[in-house]
Amino acid sequence: MAKLPVSSKIPHLETIIDAITRAGDKILEIYESDFQVEKKDDNSPITKADLESNKIIKESLLQTGIPILSEEDADDKSRTDSDKVWIVDPLDGTQDFVNKTGEFTVMVGLVENHVSVMGLVYWPTEKKLFFAEKGLGAFCHDSEGWIKISVRGVEEVTESLALVSRHHLSDKEKKVLDHLKIKNTASIGSSLKVMEIASGRADIYLTSTNKMKQWDTAASHCIISEAGGKMTDISGNDLIYNTESVNHENGLLVTNGLIHERVVSRIS
């Protein structure tokens, strides 16, 4: 990985990036094997890839002394005593992993005083790393090196490109898109929806579900914000991190920022 494009204030960041890419390599190794799929208590899928990735990332994050909230570990809530916490989804898009779409990511976010201040999202099949730190901008690294990313300037809601979930699009969400008169839609898995908006290739993603958790958004939240976009709940309220409950109870709205308030007012 080429040297970071900015001078970061995050301790051990290069070591953490190395761990994320190693976790990605391990995920791909399992992806190409004959892996088993188990079910968690909430009926969501889990594989060896989720657990192996979690192990590699945690070994690295433990060096920082900052508490960790991970999708694959029991949460004893002691993290709420700390003003900083790592929030990790070691394999975001397990369903896409199982379905072999290639559209899954590794997500590590750093939260300080309930706000996402740093995000790393790694796309193993494409060897792409997205990175942002509060106040320093958003970037993507691929085989060409680092480039700065930003949202695009679509200002009309009806002209925007909406990204929809391949696995979880509800009738309610279809109705909302119809109400917004959005005709252009495309589907992509996992946190890649937010990365597409941050990279200027789409304009809006929304979901009304109460099943989104803080590890689904912590990393991508900083990236979309630094790219000029916006992430809130579906009513336009700020997302708060490192709280007792890890659910985002009121859905999610991600936009290029320019259409955000208009979408909120039309939905409400």
N, C-alpha and C positions, 0 to 999 in steps of 0.2 A: 504493500500500500504506500502510495506517495505521501510525503509529508503533509500534514494538515494545512488547509488553505488559510487558517486564521490562528492567532495566538490564543489558545484556550486557557481558561481558568480552572478546568475540571481536572482533579488529580488522577493520575494513572490512565488518562484517556487513550493514549496510543496502545497500552496493554489491553484495555477493554475492547478497542476496535479489533485488535489481533484475536482476542477470545471470540468475538462475534463472528469473524470470518472463519475461524476454526470450527465453531459450532455449525456454521453453514455448510462446511465441508463434510462434517459428520452427518448432518441431515441428508445431504445428497447421497452419501454412501449408503445410508439406510433406505432412502428413496429408490435406489436402483437395485435393492435386494428384495427378497420375498418376506416383507415385514407383516407382523400381526397387528390387528386393530382391536383395542379393548374399549370398554365404555366406562366413563366416569359416573359418579353418583347422579349428576345432572343429565346423564344420557349422551353427553358430548363425547366425540372420539378422542382417544389418546393412543400414541404409539411410542415405540422405543426412541424415536427421533425427538419427541417432546422432552423426554427425560434426560437423554444424553446431552442435548443442547443446553438444558437447564443446568446440568452439572458443570459443563465447561464455563458457562457464563458466570455462575455463582463463584467458582474458584477465583476468578479474576476480580469480581466486585467486592468480595470479602476483604481484599487487601485495602480497600478504601476506608473501612470502619463505619461505613454508612449502612443503615438497615436496608433489607431487601424485601420487597413484596413481589412474589412471583406467582404466576398462574398455577404452577406445578408444585407449590409448597403450601403446607398448612400456614395459616395467618394467625399469629398469636396476638396481634394488635399492638405489640410493644413498639412497633414502628411509629405509632401515633405520638409517642413522647419525643420524637426527633423532628427537627425542622427540615431535615433532608431525608429523602428515601429514594432508592432505586426502584423502579417499577418495570417488571420484566415479563414479556411474553416470549418464551423460548422458541415457540413455533406458532406464529399467527397464521391461521388458515389451515388447520389440521385437516378439515374436510377437503380442501383443495389438494393437500398432500396425498390424502387417501385416494382421491379421484384422479390423481396424476395430471393436474392442469398446469403444474409448475408455478402457480401463483400463490406462493406462501412466503412468509418473511420471518426474520428474527427481529424482535423489538426490545430496545433498552432505553428507558427514559429516566432522567433525573428530575426530581421534584423538590422544590425548596419553598417553604412557607405556603404549601398547597397549590403552587403554580409550577407548570412544566417549564424547566429552564434549559434542558438539553435533550436532544433526541437522536437516536441512531436506529435506522431501519435498514436491514440488509436483505437483499433479494438473492438467495443462493443460486438459483438456476441461471440468472443473468449476471451474476458477480457484480451487482450494483449496490453501492452503499450510499444511503441518504443520511445527511448529518446537519444539525442546526444547533446553535447555542444562542441563548437569549442575548439580543443586541448585536450579534455578529453575522447574521444572515444564514441562508440555507444553501446547501451544496449537495452535489451528487458526484460520486466517484465511480468511473467504469474503466474500461481498457484504455481510454484516451486520457485519463487523469481526472482532476477535479474541475467541475464547472459550477458556477453560481446558478441557482434556479429561482424562478419567480412565477407567480400566477399570471394568467393572461387577462387582458383588459375588456372582457365581455361585460357590458353594462345592462343589457336587456335580459330579463329572466327568461323570456320566451325563446331567445336565441342561444341560451346556454346549453352545454352538453352535460347531461346528468349521468352519473355512474350508478349502476344498480348492482345489488348482490345477486350472484348466480344461484345461491342456495337459500337466501332468507328474504326475498322480496315479498312483502305482504300485500293483500288487497288494499289495505289502508294506504300504504305507500304509493301504490299505483294511482289511487284516487287523488292523493296530494299532488303527484306529478301532473295528472290531468288538470286539476284545479289551477296549477301554475302555468298551464298551457305549454309545458315543455314536451317537445316532440322528439328531440334528439337524445337517445340513450345508448349506453354501451355498458357491458358488464365486465368486471374484473374482480379477482378474489382479494380477500384479506385487506391489510392496511394499504395495499397498492392503490386503492381508490383515492386515498388522501394524497399519496405520492404523485399520482397523475394530475391532481388539481394543483399541488405545489409546483409541479414541473411545467404548468401552463398548457396541459393537454386536455383538460376538462374543467368544469366550473362549479358543479354542485354534487354533493352526495348527502342523502338524508335517510334516517331510519327512525321509526317510532317505537322500536322495541325497548323494553326495560332490561334487556339481558346483556347490554354492553357493560363491560367492566373497565376499571381504570387501566388495566394492562393492555386493553384494546386501543387506547388512545394516548397514553402519556407520552410516548416517544414521538408519535406523528403530530401531536398538538403543537409542540415547539417548532417542528419543521414547517407546518402549514402557516403558523403565525409569522415566522421569520421570512417566509417566501411571499408575504403580503396578503395571505388569506385569513380566514377566520374559522374557528371551531367553537361551537356552543352547544347547549342542548337545543331541542327543537323549538323551544319558546324564546331562544335568544339569550338565555341565562348562562353565565360563566360556568365552566366545569371546574369543580374543586377536587383536589387530589389529597391523598393520605388522610382520608376520613375513616371513621369506624366501618361504615358500609362501603364496599368497593363497587357497587352498582351505580351506573348512570341511570337514574330512575326515569328520566324524561327524554329518551331518545338522543339523537345526535344530528347536528346540521353542520356541514363543512362546505364552505364556498370560497370563491376567489376574493371574497371581501367586499367587492363592489356591489354585489346583488344581495348581500346578507340581510340587511334591514328590510328590504322589500319582500324577500322570501318570508321572513319572520312575520311581517304584518299581514301578508296574504294568508299564511297558514293559520294565524290566530283568529 
